[in-house]
Amino acid sequence: MTEDKSKLLRSLTIDRSAGKAERSGGRWLPISAVIIICVVGFAAFAAFEFRRQDPTKEAASHAAQQPAAQPQAPQQPPTNSKAAGSLAASGYVVARRKATVAAEITGKVVEVFIDEGMTVSEGQVVARLDSVLAERDYELARSRAETANAAIAAINADLEDATRIMSRVQTLSQKNFATEADLTKAQARVGVLSAQLRQARSQFETANIDAKRSASVLDKHQIRAPFAGVVIDRSAQPGEMISPMSVGGYTRTGICTIVDMDSIEIEVDVNEAFIGRVVAGGAVNAMLDAYPDWTIPASVIAIVPTANREKATVKVRIRFDKKDPRILPDMAVKVNFLADAKDATKTTAAN
């Protein structure tokens, strides 16, 4: 019985050694896991670096094994119409002489003798207004002038007769065959007729001036071209009212627009920072946007002595060395101011 109690007590005791072994094993397990992760990460990083550097080394070794490339001959610069060091600018073709032809009086258009594209000469009639009343006024003025001229002739005849009578009376008076009263009367008659003759001549001059004025007004009903050129716009049609000033409604102020093609030139805006490279008379190459493969020789007319404050540019006028019917007003154009005359010669020879 005593042995049974001893066995029972031993079974109830706690084994300390087993607990220590389990605790020590549980403590080292996380530490080992951390160490293993660090080793794996380092190995992966080393492998990545090796792969990244390896292609570079292979390329370097491959380049070292290949023979040195032969030096290439320097390429010739492409031929270009733009001279080296030239200044480029853009602008438009403009006409120095361009006018909208209008009437000096108000009237109804009866006929229009022009159309777009027609060439007109200076003084050519381009349109005609209704001139019925003007013709009547002119006829009336001419009639007044003729009446005044006839009055001059009548008074001149009376004056000649009165002068002869006065001469006879003077002769008779010297011989005592005529009284002093008769002589005075004859002299007074001559004086009155002389005054009437001067008055008639003045009236005749006034009538002539009035007739000329009426003729001038009549002529204004025929609208003429102020200079030779080409019609680029036709504004009015027969039956429309036209006036030198706009009065509202359907009243027009112009018949057509005429451009003098001999006055065509180029206007470009050059940045004021480069205006020092432009000189009057300098050579210029012009290229129209409509004909990009056509280089037109030109030269600088003048530098307009004023600057645009908003755009910081200076206007330059350029003339065409040779006129061409393909060059039209308001065409866009690009220009190159050549550095010297040699550039212009080379460009001309290339074309």
NORDAPE-V357493 format. One record per helix or strand of 2 or more residues. SS is the DSSP state (H for helix, E for strand). FROM is the first residue (numbers start at 1). TO is the last residue. If there is no record, write none. Layout:
((SS:FROM:TO) (SS:FROM:TO))
//
This chain:
((H:2:12) (H:16:65) (E:87:95) (E:98:101) (E:107:112) (E:119:120) (E:125:129) (H:132:174) (H:180:219) (E:222:224) (E:229:234) (E:241:242) (E:256:259) (H:261:263) (E:264:271) (H:275:277) (E:283:288) (E:295:308) (E:313:320) (E:332:337) (H:341:350))
//
